[in-house]
Amino acid sequence: MNNMDQKAKQRMLGVVSAKLGMSPQELQKQLESGKLDAAMKGLSAQDSAKLMNALSNPAMAQRILATPQAQEIIKKLKS
């Protein structure tokens, strides 16, 4: 994964983990272990499907992170 993809992944983990009420590290650990139940139980079926699609598609992740809503969450998380 190149540096830009890695940065996009980290931003997406931050946004998603904030929505789920867990740390980005905890979310990444669950995703890497394949134990998505805990990470996904707070999401609707539609949001869960969107997340899985975004995680498997770096171009989509970039589009999601470029939205004003994602940028606002990222801005709040950084402050």
C-alpha positions in Angstrom: 0.0 0.0 0.0 1.5 3.3 -1.0 1.9 6.3 1.4 -1.3 8.0 0.2 -3.4 4.9 0.5 -2.0 4.4 4.0 -2.9 8.0 5.0 -6.4 7.5 3.5 -6.8 4.3 5.5 -5.8 5.9 8.7 -8.2 8.8 8.2 -11.0 6.4 7.4 -10.2 4.3 10.5 -10.4 7.5 12.5 -13.8 8.5 11.1 -15.3 5.1 11.4 -14.0 4.4 14.8 -15.4 7.7 16.1 -18.8 6.7 14.8 -18.5 3.4 16.5 -17.2 4.8 19.8 -13.9 3.0 19.8 -10.2 3.9 19.1 -8.8 3.6 15.6 -6.3 1.1 16.9 -9.0 -1.1 18.4 -11.0 -1.0 15.1 -7.9 -1.8 13.0 -7.1 -4.7 15.3 -10.6 -6.1 15.0 -10.6 -5.7 11.2 -7.2 -7.3 10.9 -8.3 -10.3 13.0 -11.4 -10.7 10.9 -13.6 -10.1 14.0 -16.0 -7.6 12.5 -19.0 -8.3 14.7 -18.0 -5.9 17.4 -17.1 -3.2 15.0 -20.2 -3.6 12.9 -22.9 -4.1 15.6 -23.3 -0.4 15.9 -24.0 0.1 12.2 -27.1 -0.4 10.2 -27.0 -3.1 7.5 -26.7 -0.4 4.8 -23.8 1.4 6.7 -22.1 -2.0 7.3 -22.3 -2.8 3.5 -20.9 0.7 2.7 -18.0 0.2 5.2 -17.1 -3.2 3.8 -17.2 -1.8 0.2 -15.0 1.2 1.2 -12.5 -0.8 3.0 -12.0 -3.0 0.0 -11.8 -0.1 -2.5 -9.1 2.6 -1.9 -10.6 4.9 -4.6 -13.9 4.9 -2.8 -12.2 5.5 0.5 -10.6 8.6 -1.0 -14.0 9.8 -2.3 -15.6 9.3 1.1 -12.8 11.1 2.9 -13.1 14.0 0.5 -16.7 14.7 1.5 -17.4 17.8 3.6 -18.9 15.6 6.4 -15.8 13.4 6.6 -13.5 16.5 6.5 -15.5 18.1 9.4 -15.1 14.9 11.5 -11.4 14.7 10.7 -11.0 18.4 11.7 -12.8 17.7 15.0 -10.7 14.7 15.7 -7.5 16.6 15.1 -8.4 19.4 17.5 
